[in-house]
Amino acid sequence: MHALSIPALTLTLIGGPTVLVDYHGLRLLTDPTFDASGTEYPRGHVTLRKTSAPACLPADIGAVDVVLLSHDQHADNLDNAGRALLERVPLTLTTIVGAGRLGGTARGLEPWASVTLPAPDGVLVRITATPARHGPAGIEPLAGEVIGFVLEADGDPAVYVTGDTVYFEGVAEVARRFAPRVILAFAGAARPRGPFDLTMSANDLLDTAHAFPQALILPVHSEGWAHFTLSAEEARQVFQNLGVGSRMELLTPGQPWRYPKVVDAAVTRTPSGSG
C-alpha cells in the first residue's frame, strides 16, 4: 500500500538537552544551549565545560513558540546564548522559582499543573509539568528545583520530556498518569560533583523503559559536555545487550526525526528501534 508521512511530531536534536519539537506545527524548544564548544561556566567549586558545538544556531531554526525549560540554574540547560533566545520567545514554561528569576515571558508551573495552547493545525496541545529530581535523594537543596513536561493532543501519541532527573517515584507517577509513546530522556549520567549521577544512568533508562512499556526511549543530554559519563551510543549498547534494543532509538544532531514515521491505508506503523 502507498505510505504517507505523518508530521504530527518531528524532533530535531540541536545538542545536549536542546531539541526542537514540532508538535502539530507548534514549535517548542527544550533547554536552549547554543554557546560555542570550549565555553566554560565556573560556579563555586564546579566548572562546566562545553565540548561540542550545537548543530545549528538560533537564527537557523526560525521562530519558536514555546521554550520548555526544565530549570534555569545550570549552564548545560540554559547557557548564555540560550538566555538571549528567551527574550524573543513568546512563552517560556519552567519552575516557579525559575520563572521568578527569569522574569519576562517566563511562566512557572508546579508539577501536574497544565497549560493548553492552540497549534497551527487547529489541534489543542496540553502541556503538563512533571516532577523531576536532579540526583540522589536529598539533592534538592544543592541542585535546585527541576521539572519535566508531557505534551498531549487528543488522538495522538503523548511525548514525555523528562528534564534533568534520575529515575525515582516522581517518574513512576508520570507512568501511572500518562501513556507517552515517545520519551526524551535526559541521560548522560552527569557527574560534575563526584561519583553520583545527576541525570539518568543506564540503569535509570532501563527502569524508565520498564515503567513505560509502550514508549520509545530517545536519550538526549548525553553528548557535548565534559561532565557526562554515559554516551547515547553506550546507552543503546546496554539496551542491545539486554535484548531490548528495539526500545531505544538515537537522534542524529541536525537531522529531523518523525513519529509516526509512515502510515499506509490500513495500518499505522510504529517505529522499530535502530538496535
N, C-alpha and C positions, 0 to 999 in steps of 0.2 A: 504494500500500500504506500501511497505517497506520504512522505513525512514532512511535517511543518514545524518550523522552530517556534517556540513559545517564549517570548521575552518577559514573562511575569517577574522573573528575578534574574538580575545579572550582577555578578560580583567582579570587581577588578582590584586585585591586591596592588597597593602602591608601595608598601614596605612596612616592616614592623607590624604595628597594630592598625595601620591605616588601610581601610578598604572602602572603595566607592561602591555603594549598594544602590542599584536601580531596582526599585520595587514598585511595579505598576507605573513606572515613569517618575515616581517620587525619588529624588536623588539625595541619598543620605551618605554621610562620611563618618566613619568611625575614627576615634582618637587621632587627630591630624598631626602627622610628623613629616616635615618636608625639609629639614635642615640638611646641610651637606655632610658627606662622610668625613669623619675625623673630628667633628664638633664635640667638645667636652662640656659637661654640665656639673660643676662642683657644687655639692650641697652637704655641709657639715663634713663628716669624715668619709663620705662616699662621693665618688666622681663617676658619673655615667659617661660612656664614650660611644658615639655612633660609628659603626664600621662599614656601612654601605650607604649609597645614595638612594633616594626614592626613585621609583620607576618613572615618575613624572612629577611636574611641579603644579602648584595651584592653577596657574594660568592655562595649563594643558587640559585640565579636567572640566572646565566650564563652570556654570552656576551650580551651587549646592543649596538644596532646600533646607536641610537639617543636618547638624552635627550631633552624633551620638557620642558623647564624651564620658567615658567610664569614670574618669577623675582628672583633675587639673594639676595635682601637686607633684607629678613626676614627669621629667622631660621626655622620657621614652614613650609617653602617651600624649603629651602636648608640648611640643618644642617651640622655639622662637617663631619660626615661620607658621606653625600651626596656630599660635596665638594671634598672629596678624590676620590669618584667614578668618577667625571667628568674627572679626569686625565687619566682614562682608556677608555673613550668613544670616538669614532672617531668624533662625531659631537654633539654639544650642540646648540640648537636653543633657543634664548632668546631675550630680548630687546636690542636695540642698546647700551644704556648706560651700561647694564649688561654685554654684551659681552666685552666692553672696560675694565670693572673692572676685569672680569674673565680671559681674555686672553686665551691662549692655543687653543683648538679646538672650542671655543665658536664663534658662528656667530649670529650677531644681525639682527633682522628683524623689519621693520616698519609695522604697521597694514596694511593689504591687500597685503603685499609682500609674494611671494611664492618660495618654492624650490621643485624640483621634484627629487625623489630618486627611483632607481630600487629596487624592492622587490625580495627576493629569488625565488618566483614562476614566475618571469618574468613580473609581473604587475608593472606599474609605479604609484607610490604614490605621490600625490601632497600635500604638507603641506603649508597651508596659515596662516599667523599670523592675529589675530583678535584683535580689540580694547577691552580694559578692564579698569574699573575704580574701584580702590580698596577702595571703601567707598562712602560717600555722595559727592555731587558736591562741588568742591573746595578743595578736599582732596589731590590732586596730589602733591603739594609741600611737604606735610608731609609723604604720603605713598610711593611716587615714582612711576616710570613707571612700568606697568604690561601689558602683552599680553596674549591672548589665542591662540588656534590653531584649524583649521579644517583640517581633513585628508580625502582625496578623492582618489578613484580609479575607473576608468571607469566601470560602470555597477554594482557597489557595494554601499551599504549604506555609506554615509559620517558620520564621527564622529566629534563632536564638543567638545573640551576641553576648558571650559570657562576661566580657570585660576582664580586667586583671583579677583572677581568682584561682584558688585551688578548689578541688572537689570537697564539698562539705555539705552540711544539712541544707543550706540555702539552695544549692544547686539541685539537690534531691527534691526539694519542694517545688522548684521550677518544673521538674519532670512530672510531679503529681498534678500540676495545674495546667500544663501545656503539652502539646504533642508536636514539637517542631520537626520538620523533615531535614532542615539544614542547620548546623551549628558552627558558627565561627568561634572556635575555641582558642582563647588567648593562652598559648602554651609557652615553650621555651625554657621551662624550669628556671626562671630567673633567680640568680643568686648574687645580688650586689652587696650583701651584708655578711655573707658567711655560708656555711653548709646547710642551708634550709631554703626551700623553694617558696618564692613569692607568686609564681604563676604555675600553670599546670605542668606537671611532670608526665612521663609516660604512664605511670600508674593512675594519675588523675584522669588522663584522657581515656584510659580503659574503663575506669569507673563511670565516666560520663557516657561512653558508648553503651555500657550495660544499663544505665539508668534511662537512656533514650533509645530503645531498641529499634525504632523506625527512622532514626536520624543518620544522616551522613555527616561525619566529622571532618571539618576543614580547619587544620591548625594554622594559626597566624601568630604574629608577635613572637616568632621564634628565630628570626634572622635579623641581622643588621645592627646589633648592639653587643658590646663586649661581655655583658653580664648574663647573656643567655647561655645555657649549658645543654640544651636539647634542640637539635635542628628538626625541621619538619620532615626531612628525609629519614632521620633516625627514628622519629615517631612512627612514620609509616613502616619502617622495617620491623619495629616491635609488633605492630598490628599484623604484619605478614607472618612473622614468626609464630604468633599465637593463633593463626588461622582465621583472623578477622580482617584481613586486608581489604575486603570489599566495603568495610565500614568507614574507610578514610580515603580522602582524595586531596591532593595538593594543588594549591593555586600557584600559577606562574606570574610573577610580577609583571604588570602592564598588559596582561592578556585577559580579556573578558571571559568569564565562566558563567554558563547559563544553566538554570534549573527551572522546570524540567528541560532536558536537552532536546528531545524530539517527542512528537506525538503523531500517531497516524489516525486513520479514520475510526479505528475501533479501540485502540489500546494506548494508554499513556504509559510511557516507559520511564521508570526512574533510573538515574544514572548508576552504573556499576562503578565500583572503586577501581582506581588505576592499579591497585595491587593485585 
